[in-house]
Amino acid sequence: MYTYLIRLTMGVALAVALLVGKPAFANMSMLDNYDFNKPAFKNSMPFATTHAVIQVSEDDPARWNLVLNNAQNMLDFMGASKIQIVIVAYGPGLKMLLAGSPVAGRIQSLDQEGVEFDACHNTMLAMEKATGQMPVIVPPAVIVPAGVIRIMQLEAHGFSYLKP
């Protein structure tokens, strides 16, 4: 049901953007009501028996592709319904999730398979301070308060940690 509501919201935002002529999409955010002890997720994965969190903290498209390859390999091996994958980007790695990123198409594809992409709000604020505007991230990305805290949270709740 939750996934349906997210997809419905994205569809409505797209329709408004097409009618109005400017972006109306707002990324899902975990900034309100964030609870370290109760992780929330964009996608409900009730049958997942394996959980992985992947760190992206480098401004390197080759590394980004490696991360996405790792995620796809896990999905192919385990089956999309059997594994929950969260990719957390922060610091220079947040550039992976910027609109216009060279891997934006792959992010969209993996999002359709249930992979969650989390964007560090602290990094977004630092980028805003440096450039004068808040960075625009790809629509599937979820904004989390802090990338490192999200990784710690997921590890504390049984997620395997990977940093390719």
TORLUMGU-806080 format. One record per residue (C-alpha): residue in one letter; x, y, z; residue number from 1. Coordinates in nm, 3 decimals. Each point is the difference from the previous one (the first is absolute). Layout:
TORLUMGU-806080
R aa       u       v       w   i
R  A       X       Y       Z NUM
...
This chain:
TORLUMGU-806080
R aa       u       v       w   i
R  M   0.000   0.000   0.000   1
R  Y   0.283   0.239   0.094   2
R  T   0.178  -0.059  -0.331   3
R  Y  -0.327   0.065  -0.184   4
R  L  -0.038   0.336   0.178   5
R  I   0.355   0.103  -0.088   6
R  R  -0.051  -0.088  -0.365   7
R  L  -0.335   0.183  -0.002   8
R  T   0.163   0.309   0.152   9
R  M   0.277  -0.011  -0.260  10
R  G  -0.258  -0.030  -0.278  11
R  V  -0.201   0.297   0.129  12
R  A   0.318   0.208   0.032  13
R  L   0.098  -0.085  -0.357  14
R  A  -0.346   0.094  -0.128  15
R  V   0.014   0.334   0.182  16
R  A   0.349   0.066  -0.137  17
R  L  -0.119  -0.068  -0.353  18
R  L  -0.302   0.228   0.041  19
R  V   0.179   0.283   0.178  20
R  G   0.326  -0.025  -0.191  21
R  K   0.233  -0.012   0.300  22
R  P   0.110  -0.278   0.233  23
R  A  -0.254  -0.089   0.265  24
R  F   0.170  -0.312   0.129  25
R  A   0.114  -0.007   0.357  26
R  N   0.223  -0.287   0.100  27
R  M  -0.115  -0.226   0.280  28
R  S   0.154   0.123   0.323  29
R  M   0.079  -0.164   0.332  30
R  L   0.087   0.334   0.163  31
R  D  -0.319   0.011   0.206  32
R  N  -0.058  -0.269   0.260  33
R  Y   0.338  -0.170  -0.056  34
R  D   0.048  -0.269   0.263  35
R  F   0.338  -0.173   0.016  36
R  N  -0.159  -0.296   0.180  37
R  K  -0.273  -0.052  -0.262  38
R  P   0.137   0.012  -0.354  39
R  A  -0.248   0.109  -0.266  40
R  F   0.026  -0.092  -0.367  41
R  K  -0.134   0.120  -0.332  42
R  N  -0.081  -0.355  -0.108  43
R  S  -0.155  -0.264   0.221  44
R  M   0.198  -0.321  -0.040  45
R  P  -0.194  -0.248   0.218  46
R  F   0.159  -0.312  -0.149  47
R  A   0.360   0.121   0.005  48
R  T   0.223  -0.234   0.197  49
R  T   0.322   0.183  -0.083  50
R  H   0.065   0.371   0.050  51
R  A   0.289   0.208  -0.135  52
R  V   0.101   0.364   0.029  53
R  I   0.252   0.132  -0.252  54
R  Q   0.202   0.317   0.062  55
R  V   0.076   0.247  -0.279  56
R  S   0.228   0.282   0.113  57
R  E   0.220   0.062  -0.304  58
R  D  -0.045   0.225  -0.303  59
R  D   0.095  -0.273  -0.245  60
R  P  -0.239  -0.122  -0.274  61
R  A   0.200  -0.324  -0.032  62
R  R  -0.057  -0.067   0.371  63
R  W  -0.370   0.088  -0.040  64
R  N  -0.032  -0.259  -0.276  65
R  L   0.177  -0.256   0.219  66
R  V  -0.251   0.067   0.279  67
R  L  -0.293  -0.036  -0.241  68
R  N   0.152  -0.319  -0.145  69
R  N   0.032  -0.141   0.352  70
R  A  -0.365   0.080   0.071  71
R  Q  -0.114  -0.158  -0.327  72
R  N   0.211  -0.310   0.065  73
R  M  -0.156  -0.040   0.345  74
R  L  -0.350   0.036  -0.147  75
R  D   0.079  -0.254  -0.273  76
R  F   0.147  -0.253   0.245  77
R  M  -0.246   0.036   0.289  78
R  G  -0.315   0.105  -0.184  79
R  A  -0.147   0.348   0.036  80
R  S  -0.255  -0.104   0.263  81
R  K   0.261  -0.174   0.217  82
R  I   0.246   0.286   0.050  83
R  Q  -0.039   0.355   0.124  84
R  I   0.269   0.236  -0.133  85
R  V   0.051   0.358   0.115  86
R  I   0.266   0.212  -0.173  87
R  V   0.103   0.300   0.211  88
R  A   0.179   0.291  -0.169  89
R  Y   0.170   0.279   0.192  90
R  G   0.292   0.238  -0.032  91
R  P   0.143   0.004  -0.354  92
R  G  -0.197  -0.320  -0.071  93
R  L  -0.326   0.195   0.007  94
R  K   0.079   0.113  -0.355  95
R  M  -0.110  -0.350  -0.104  96
R  L  -0.357   0.095   0.091  97
R  L  -0.007   0.342  -0.165  98
R  A  -0.243   0.053  -0.284  99
R  G   0.200  -0.041  -0.320 100
R  S   0.242  -0.250   0.156 101
R  P   0.151  -0.239  -0.256 102
R  V  -0.158  -0.289   0.194 103
R  A  -0.348   0.154   0.042 104
R  G  -0.155  -0.252  -0.241 105
R  R   0.145  -0.295   0.189 106
R  I  -0.124   0.148   0.328 107
R  Q  -0.352   0.020  -0.143 108
R  S   0.022  -0.362  -0.117 109
R  L   0.124  -0.131   0.336 110
R  D  -0.263   0.206   0.180 111
R  Q  -0.261  -0.192  -0.199 112
R  E   0.153  -0.322   0.140 113
R  G  -0.036   0.124   0.358 114
R  V   0.346   0.144   0.069 115
R  E  -0.018   0.308   0.224 116
R  F   0.231   0.297  -0.062 117
R  D   0.058   0.226   0.302 118
R  A   0.140   0.353  -0.031 119
R  C   0.175   0.168   0.294 120
R  H  -0.176   0.323   0.098 121
R  N   0.314   0.130   0.175 122
R  T   0.189  -0.026  -0.330 123
R  M  -0.287   0.165  -0.185 124
R  L   0.013   0.294   0.244 125
R  A   0.377   0.030  -0.044 126
R  M  -0.044   0.002  -0.379 127
R  E  -0.270   0.265   0.034 128
R  K   0.232   0.214   0.211 129
R  A   0.280  -0.035  -0.258 130
R  T  -0.211   0.061  -0.312 131
R  G  -0.287   0.212   0.126 132
R  Q  -0.266  -0.252  -0.098 133
R  M  -0.124  -0.332   0.130 134
R  P   0.114  -0.283  -0.227 135
R  V  -0.266  -0.177  -0.205 136
R  I   0.015  -0.375   0.046 137
R  V  -0.151  -0.279  -0.208 138
R  P  -0.369  -0.067   0.078 139
R  P   0.051  -0.348   0.149 140
R  A   0.240   0.129   0.267 141
R  V  -0.113   0.024   0.361 142
R  I   0.138   0.283   0.215 143
R  V   0.140  -0.119   0.335 144
R  P   0.132   0.226   0.278 145
R  A   0.360  -0.125  -0.023 146
R  G   0.155  -0.269  -0.218 147
R  V   0.237  -0.137   0.263 148
R  I  -0.279  -0.016   0.258 149
R  R  -0.222  -0.189  -0.248 150
R  I   0.279  -0.252  -0.058 151
R  M   0.050  -0.041   0.376 152
R  Q  -0.375  -0.042   0.047 153
R  L  -0.027  -0.271  -0.263 154
R  E   0.307  -0.185   0.128 155
R  A  -0.147   0.008   0.351 156
R  H  -0.311  -0.166  -0.143 157
R  G   0.178  -0.289  -0.171 158
R  F   0.094   0.141  -0.340 159
R  S   0.328  -0.119  -0.151 160
R  Y   0.229   0.295  -0.076 161
R  L   0.175   0.027  -0.336 162
R  K   0.231   0.266  -0.138 163
R  P   0.126  -0.098  -0.344 164
